[in-house]
Amino acid sequence: MPGLENLEIGVMFWAKPDAAATIREVKSLGVRCGQLGVAGDYDLSGAGAKWRAALESEQFTLVTVFAAYTGESYADIPTVQRTVGFIPPETRKEREQRTYELSDFAAAIGVASIACHIGFVPEDATHPDYLAVRDMVRRVCDHAAKHGQTFALETGQEPADVLLRFFKDVDRKNLGINFDPANLIMYGSGDPIQALDVLAPHIISVHCKDGEWPPKGVPGALGSERPLGEGAVGMDAFLNKLKQIGYTGALNIEREIEDHEQRKGDIRKGVELLRRLRG
């Protein structure tokens, strides 16, 4: 695998059956690293060998493997609260097992970090859901530690101070944060530049994603994602703050739209933007 530069530009992309073809398409966007998302219905049996071979042959570096889960929906905030991550009690057992399997898959392909959205963490630290999810995150961390991996929680659903309190309560050395600035805006959770200061010591990976604040007067609505540089994040301020806090990891562009060709075009523009801003 190639050694990465400080603030190397990468892409967040999703696993498809043909690993080599998927990686080649990502490389065509002008990057040589990224984060791999794995859908809940993606067959992991035997997947490790083919992905490892593809990564080696294509000289591509994965910095994180992300778990998504069957039944999740990001339609609006109430739906996210009901369906996403570790919060829904009826799916916790199967999602915990799936996360262990994802950790094993990541280990098989030589990736030292896994991540996911755990869902809305209750602000009440005595709430049964808070306690159950805290203990579940501890178990996932302990499983990942057997592979020498970190486990990263993605920002967005709750304010930075709530996430930080939960993070400290979990109390695991291999727990980290995947910082997504657009999520904080799209969920109305807080200013991402200020949140970077709050969470700085624990950030091990980032998404470069842009978005707008939720529309006023529409309860439960999420803000809209935008192409990099066209939303409310302020990518120049974001990169400057990353440098100030000493972050040197990959800048992983995430663009979540269904139009495949537009997505690729937006990512290419994002790569160019980050190259200019990175200096």
N, C-alpha and C positions, 0 to 999 in steps of 0.2 A: 504494500500500500504506500502511496506517496506521502511524504511528510507534508504537513499543512503549515501555511504561513499564519502569523497572527491576523485575526479577523478575516480569515479566508471565506470567500463567498460560496455558499452552498444552496441547496434546494430541499425543501420538504416535499417528498413524493410518496406514492402508495405502491405497495407490492402488487405485482401482477404475475400470472403464471410463468411467463418467460422472463426470467431474471435478467439475463444478459441484454435482451432487447430493451427492457425497461431502463436499465442503467445507461445504455447507449443513447436513448432518447433524452435522458436527463443531461448527459454530457454534452449533447448538441446545444444545450442552452448556455454553454460557456462555463461550466463548473466541473469540479472534480471531487466534490464531497457533498454530503447532505444527511438528511434524516429520513428514515424509512418508516412510513406508516403501515400498520398491518390491520386490516379490517377483521372484525370479529368472526366472519365466516371464511377467512382465508385459511386454506389447508396447510398447516405447519408440518405435517408428517412428511419426512424426507426433504423438507424445504431447505434445511441448513446446508446440505452438501452442495446443492445447485446454486444457492446464493453465494456461498463462500467461493466457489469456483468462478462465478461471474464477477465478483468483486476483484478477485485476483487477476483474472484475465483482462478486465477493463481498467485495472489500476485506479479503482474508485474507493474512497474512504467513507464509511458510514460512522457518524459520531453518536447517533442515537437510534434506537428502535422504539417506535411509538405504538402503544396499544389503543385500538378502538374496539368497541364492544357491540355485539348484535343487539338491536333494539334501541340504540341511542338516537336521539333527534335533537337538532339545534334550531327548531322552527321558531321558538320564542322562549323567553325566560321561564315561564311556568313549565313548558315542555322539557327544557333542559333540567330543571329542578326534579322533574319526575323520572327522567330516563337516563341521565348521563352519569357515568363513572361508578363509584362505589356507594353512592347514597341510596339508590333504590334497594330496599332490603331483600326483595324477592329474587334479585339477580346477583347478590353479593357472592354467594358460594361459587357459582359457575364463572363469574368474572375474576374472582381471586385465582381459581385454578387456571384460567386462560392467561392471566398475568404471569404465573409461574412458567407456563409453557412458552410464553413470549420471552421470558428471561433465559430459558434454556436455548431457545432458537437464537437469541442474540449472542449467547456464549458460543454457540456452534459456529457462528460466522465471524467471531472475533470482535464483537462490539461491546464496549465496556459501560454502556449507559442505556437504560430503558426509561420510558416516561409514559404518562397518560394524563387525561383530565380525571380527577377523582370526583368531580361534581361540586355542588354548592356545600361548603363546610358551614354548619350552623355556628352562629356567633356564641351561642350558649354552650360552654365547655362541659356542662353536665347533661346535655341532651343525649338521649340514647343513640341517635344517629352519629353524633360527634364521637362518642366513645367507641362505637362499633367500627367506624371508618378509621379512627386513630389506630386501633389495634390491628386492623387489616393492613394499613400502611406499614406498621411495624413488621408484620409477618412478611410482606412483600420485600421490604428492605433486607430482612434477614435472609430470605431466599436469594435475592440478588447478590448479597455479600458473599455467598458461597462461590459465586462466579467472579468475584472481584469487581462487581458492577455497582454503579450508582443508580438510584431511582429518583427521577425528577418529576415534580408536580408542576403542572402548567398553570400559569397565572390566568386570571380573567374573571372567574365567577364571584370572587369575594374581594373586598379591599385588601391592600397589601398588609395592613397591620393585623387583620384577621388571619390571613395566610401565615404570617410570620409567627403568630402565637401558636397556631396549630403545628407549624413546622417544629417549633421548639418543644412542644408537648410530645410529639412523636419521639424525639430524642434518639435519632439514629445518625451515626457519623456518615453513612453513605447516602443520606437523603439530600437532594438538591432541588433546585428550581429551574424550570425552563421558562424563561421570561418572554411573554408575548405582549408587546405594547398595545396592539390593536384590540386584543380581548378586553383589556381594562377599559378602553373607550367604548367598545361596542356593548359591553354589559353595564356601562355607566358606573364602574367600580372605582374610578379615580384617575388622576393624572399619571401617565406612565413614567414621565421623567422623575416625578417625586417618588413614585413607587420603586424606581431603580435604586434610589438612595436607601430606602427602607430595607430592601431585600438583597442589596449588593453582595454581602459576604457569602450568600448561599446560591448565587446564580452560576450554573454550570453550562447552560446552553441558552440560546435565544432564537426566537423567530423574528424575522423582519417582515412584518405585515402591517398594513395600514387600514384605517377604517374611520367611520363617522359615529358621532354620539347617537344614542337612541332618539327617535323622533319625540318631540314634546307632545304631551297630551294623549299618548297611546300607551296605556298601562301594559307592562309585560313585553313590550316590543324590544327587539335587539337593534342595535345600530347596524349599518351596512358596511361590508368590507369594500375596500377601494384598492385600485392598483397602487403599488408602492410609490410614495411621494405625492399622492393625490388625496390623502385623507388628513385626519386631524392629529396624527402622531407627531409630525415634524421630524423627518428622518435625519436631518442634519443635527438637531438637538439630541436625538436618540443616540446616534453614533458618537457624538462628542461626550455624552454622559457615560457611555460604555467605556470609552477610553479613560475618562476620569476615574472610574471605579476600578480600573485595572483589568477589565475583561479582555481576554485575548483569543477566545474560542471562535468557532465558525459563526458566520452570519447567514442563517438559514432562511431563505425567502420562502414564504408560504402564501399561496394564492389559491383560494377555495371557491372556484366557480365551475359550473358544469361544462361550459363551452371549452373544449380541449384546446382548440387552436388559439382562442383568445387568451386562455391561461398561459400557453407557451409564449405568446407575444408579450404579455404583461410581465412574465418572469424575465424575459430577455431585457426588457426596458429596466426592470428592477436591478438586474446584474449591472447594467451600465450606470445606473444611478448610484449604487453602492460603491462602485469603483471610483467614481468621481468624489463622492463624499469621504471615502476612506482615505484618499490621498496617497 
